[in-house]
Amino acid sequence: MTLSMYSASVPVFSRMLKNLLAIFEKAEAFAAAEGVDLQTYVETRLAADMHPPRSQVQIATDGAKGVTSRLAGKPIPSWADDEVTWADLKARLQKGIDYLATFTPEDFAGSDERDVTIKIGGQDVEIAGDTYLLNRGLPNFFFHITTAYDILRHKGVPIGKRDYLG
């Protein structure tokens, strides 16, 4: 069996965004039960120099749409990073899920060998599609999904590995 670039990207990104959306719904229920203002979740940081969930969601969804668009050879849609409320973040996650649903396996034909151009250290760098997905795209995406999860867990939201994995 051969693993396709589509199978290694779109379903993986979609599943994790859906899982994070479900985690956000659990956080919402927990906040309601405990009398916690959801806005505190939006801006919480694990460390002063780390991004809050607001940014983690923006970066994760940007990563998912950027990686898939580059691999499929399509223009990357520009989304304003203007989410400031809990509802905005949930809508951003859904927007990412909806965008990923527009791709087909055929869109990724030859993408493993197609070079994509990304910025590294402010410089344009060409990298093979498979290397880009496996060594840059997926690790960066998972870092931001995990960090959003960790912040909510740190705030006491009763979530665990099953929620993360879905």
C-alpha positions in Angstrom: 0.0 0.0 0.0 1.2 3.4 -0.9 0.5 6.4 1.4 -0.6 9.4 -0.7 0.3 13.0 0.0 -3.5 13.7 0.3 -3.9 10.9 2.9 -1.0 12.2 4.9 -2.2 15.7 4.9 -5.9 16.6 4.5 -7.5 13.9 6.7 -4.8 14.4 9.3 -5.3 18.2 9.4 -9.1 17.9 9.3 -9.2 15.3 12.1 -7.0 17.4 14.5 -8.9 20.6 13.8 -12.2 18.7 14.5 -10.7 17.3 17.7 -9.6 20.7 18.8 -13.1 22.1 18.1 -14.5 19.3 20.3 -12.0 20.2 23.0 -13.1 23.8 22.8 -16.7 22.7 23.2 -15.7 20.7 26.4 -13.8 23.8 27.6 -17.0 25.9 27.0 -19.1 23.4 29.1 -16.5 23.3 31.8 -16.3 27.1 31.9 -20.1 27.4 32.2 -20.2 24.8 35.0 -17.4 26.5 36.9 -18.4 30.1 36.3 -15.2 30.8 34.3 -15.1 33.6 31.8 -14.2 32.0 28.4 -12.2 35.1 27.5 -9.6 34.1 30.1 -9.0 31.0 27.9 -8.5 33.1 24.8 -5.6 35.0 26.3 -3.9 32.5 28.7 -0.2 31.7 28.1 1.9 28.9 29.5 4.9 31.3 29.6 5.2 35.0 29.0 6.9 34.5 25.6 4.4 31.9 24.3 1.3 32.6 22.2 -2.2 32.3 23.7 -4.8 29.9 22.3 -6.0 32.7 20.0 -2.7 32.7 18.2 -2.3 28.9 18.4 -5.6 28.5 16.5 -4.7 31.1 13.9 -1.3 29.5 13.3 -2.6 25.9 13.2 -5.3 26.8 10.7 -2.9 28.9 8.6 -0.6 26.0 8.6 -3.2 23.5 7.5 -4.4 25.8 4.7 -0.9 26.8 3.7 0.5 23.3 3.5 -2.5 21.9 1.6 -2.6 24.8 -0.8 1.1 24.7 -1.6 1.1 20.9 -2.1 -2.0 21.2 -4.4 -0.5 24.1 -6.3 -3.3 26.4 -5.4 -3.2 30.0 -4.1 -3.3 30.2 -0.3 -6.3 32.1 0.8 -5.6 35.1 3.1 -7.5 35.1 6.4 -7.3 38.1 8.7 -6.1 37.1 12.1 -8.8 39.1 13.8 -10.3 36.6 16.2 -10.7 38.0 19.6 -13.5 35.9 21.3 -14.0 32.3 22.0 -16.8 32.2 19.4 -14.4 33.7 16.9 -11.8 30.9 17.6 -14.4 28.2 17.1 -15.5 29.8 13.8 -11.9 29.9 12.7 -11.5 26.2 13.4 -14.6 25.4 11.4 -13.4 27.7 8.6 -10.2 25.6 8.4 -12.2 22.3 8.4 -14.5 23.6 5.7 -11.5 24.8 3.6 -9.8 21.4 3.8 -13.0 19.7 2.6 -12.5 21.5 -0.8 -9.5 19.3 -1.6 -9.5 16.0 -3.5 -6.9 13.3 -3.7 -6.4 14.3 -7.4 -5.3 17.8 -6.3 -2.2 16.2 -4.8 -1.0 14.3 -7.8 2.8 14.6 -8.0 3.0 16.8 -4.9 5.5 14.6 -3.2 8.1 15.6 -5.9 6.9 19.1 -6.6 9.0 21.8 -5.0 7.2 24.3 -2.9 8.7 27.7 -1.8 8.5 28.7 1.9 10.2 31.4 3.9 12.8 30.3 6.4 14.6 33.0 8.3 13.2 35.6 5.9 14.6 33.8 2.9 12.7 31.9 0.1 13.7 28.3 0.2 12.6 25.6 -2.2 11.8 22.2 -0.7 10.4 19.0 -2.1 6.7 18.5 -1.2 7.2 15.3 0.8 10.0 16.8 2.8 7.9 19.9 3.4 4.9 18.0 4.6 6.8 15.6 6.8 9.6 17.7 8.2 7.9 21.2 8.4 4.2 21.2 7.8 3.0 18.4 10.1 5.4 19.0 13.0 4.5 22.8 13.1 0.8 22.1 12.9 0.9 19.5 15.7 3.0 21.9 17.9 0.3 24.5 17.8 -2.6 22.1 18.2 -0.8 20.6 21.2 0.0 23.9 22.7 -3.7 25.0 22.5 -4.6 21.7 24.2 -2.0 22.1 26.9 -3.1 25.6 27.8 -6.7 24.5 28.2 -5.6 21.5 30.3 -3.5 23.8 32.4 -6.6 25.9 33.0 -8.3 22.8 34.5 -10.4 21.8 31.5 -11.0 18.0 32.0 -9.5 16.8 28.8 -7.1 14.0 28.1 -5.4 12.0 25.4 -8.6 10.5 24.1 -9.9 14.1 23.5 -6.7 15.0 21.7 -6.7 11.9 19.5 -10.4 12.0 19.0 
